[in-house]
Amino acid sequence: MIFKRGSLTFREWWHAPITPRDRVTGLIIGGAGGFWIGLLGRIALGATPVGFAEVVLWGLGAMICCAILGYAFPKLMSVVLFPISIFGVSS
């Protein structure tokens, strides 16, 4: 019963029209997730050694791109990037 109720809530949210709150949430989640993707992606896939400034620039570039995508597609980016966006936030 609990799982069915939760899935119906998600289904209703997914099919509902996009609100300004969804766009702001997508923007924030997209930006935070994009920063981590750019930062860790550059460290893992790029040539090393690399300076700290270059790693931060890659993180900021990915953050801007994913924030724009989060504004354009807020529900999709919220679902896909939410686990990545909370990386490193735990106590």
C-alpha positions as CSV (number, residue, x, y, z in Angstrom):
1,M,0.0,0.0,0.0
2,I,2.8,2.4,0.9
3,F,4.7,1.7,-2.3
4,K,1.6,2.0,-4.5
5,R,0.7,5.3,-2.9
6,G,4.3,6.6,-3.5
7,S,4.4,5.6,-7.1
8,L,1.0,7.2,-7.8
9,T,2.4,10.4,-6.3
10,F,5.4,10.3,-8.5
11,R,3.3,9.4,-11.6
12,E,1.0,12.4,-10.9
13,W,4.0,14.7,-10.4
14,W,5.6,13.4,-13.6
15,H,2.5,14.0,-15.8
16,A,1.6,17.3,-14.2
17,P,2.4,20.5,-16.1
18,I,5.8,22.1,-15.2
19,T,5.6,24.8,-12.6
20,P,8.0,27.6,-11.9
21,R,9.0,25.7,-8.7
22,D,9.9,22.7,-10.8
23,R,12.1,24.9,-13.0
24,V,13.9,26.4,-10.0
25,T,14.4,22.9,-8.5
26,G,15.7,21.6,-11.8
27,L,18.1,24.5,-12.1
28,I,19.5,24.0,-8.6
29,I,19.8,20.2,-8.9
30,G,21.2,20.5,-12.5
31,G,23.8,23.0,-11.4
32,A,24.9,21.0,-8.3
33,G,25.0,17.7,-10.2
34,G,26.7,19.2,-13.2
35,F,29.4,20.6,-11.0
36,W,30.3,17.2,-9.6
37,I,30.1,15.6,-13.0
38,G,32.5,18.1,-14.5
39,L,34.8,18.1,-11.6
40,L,35.1,14.4,-11.1
41,G,34.9,13.7,-14.8
42,R,37.9,15.9,-15.6
43,I,39.9,14.3,-12.8
44,A,39.0,10.8,-13.9
45,L,39.1,11.1,-17.7
46,G,41.4,13.9,-18.4
47,A,45.2,13.9,-18.8
48,T,47.1,14.3,-15.5
49,P,48.6,16.2,-13.8
50,V,46.3,19.1,-14.0
51,G,46.0,22.3,-12.1
52,F,43.3,23.1,-9.6
53,A,42.1,26.1,-11.6
54,E,41.5,23.9,-14.7
55,V,39.5,21.3,-12.7
56,V,37.3,24.1,-11.2
57,L,36.7,25.6,-14.6
58,W,35.6,22.2,-15.9
59,G,33.3,21.9,-12.9
60,L,31.8,25.4,-13.5
61,G,31.4,24.8,-17.2
62,A,29.5,21.6,-16.6
63,M,27.5,23.3,-13.9
64,I,26.3,26.0,-16.3
65,C,25.4,23.5,-19.0
66,C,23.5,21.2,-16.6
67,A,21.8,24.2,-15.0
68,I,20.5,25.3,-18.4
69,L,19.3,21.7,-19.1
70,G,17.7,21.6,-15.6
71,Y,15.7,24.7,-16.5
72,A,14.7,23.4,-19.9
73,F,13.9,19.8,-18.7
74,P,13.3,20.2,-14.9
75,K,11.6,16.9,-14.1
76,L,14.1,14.7,-16.1
77,M,17.1,16.4,-14.7
78,S,15.7,16.3,-11.2
79,V,15.3,12.6,-11.3
80,V,18.6,11.8,-13.1
81,L,20.9,14.2,-11.3
82,F,19.5,14.3,-7.8
83,P,21.7,11.4,-6.5
84,I,24.8,13.1,-7.9
85,S,23.8,16.6,-6.6
86,I,23.8,15.5,-3.0
87,F,27.3,13.9,-3.3
88,G,29.4,15.1,-0.4
89,V,26.5,16.7,1.5
90,S,26.3,14.1,4.3
91,S,27.7,14.9,7.7
